[in-house]
């Protein structure tokens, strides 16, 4: 038993937020509503996407800072 279309579209809503894709968000929000999602579920999917995006951005900031430090150290050798 797989996910139904409503759940798939809610996942896509969250993924659209994480990908910073406004056209994707519009499309998948409309599709989620079409498949029976309510506004509360869509809002929850959006918040989940924001949380993932925030965590990924923090990890990337840490990672890129470590590369910057490596580049500075190797420039002096």
N, C-alpha and C positions, 0 to 999 in steps of 0.2 A: 504494500500500500504506500504510494508515494504522496508527495505534497499536493494539495489541491491548488487550483489556479490562484485563489485568494492569497494563500500563504506564499506562493511563488512571487506574486506581485509585491507583497509586503517585504519580502527579502530584497527584491529589486529596488524598492523605495529606499531601504537602508543602504544598499550598495551604491545607488545614485548619489546619495549624500556623501558617502565615503570617496567616491570618484569625482566629486565636485562637478557633476554633470547636470546642469539645469534642465536641458531638454529631456534628459532621461528621467529626471524627477517628475516633470510634468506628465510625461507619457505613462510612467508606472503608477503614479498617483491616480490618474484617470482609469487605468486598467484595474487597479486594486478596487476602486469604487464600483466599477462595472461588475467585478466578480464578487461583490458583497462585503467588502471591507468597510468598516465605519471610520469616521474621522479620528476617533480615539486610537484605533489600531494604527492608522497612518501616522499620527503624531508620535506614537510609541516607536514605530519603525524609524522615523526621522531621528528621534533622540538616540536610538541605538546606533544609527549610522554616524551621528555626531560624536558619540563616545568612541567608536572605533577610529574615526578620522583623527580625533584629538590624541588618542593613544599612539597611533601610527606617526603623527606629526612630532610628538615628543620623542619617540624613539629615533626618528630620522634626524631631529635636531641634535640629539646626543651623539649619534653616529657621525654626522657631518662635522661636528665639533672635534671629535677624536681624529678625523682625517686631516682637519685643518692643523691640529697640533703636530701630527706626524709630518705634514708638509713643512711646517716651520722648523722642526728639528732637523730634517734632512737637508734643508737649504743651508744650514750653518756648518755642515760637514764638508 
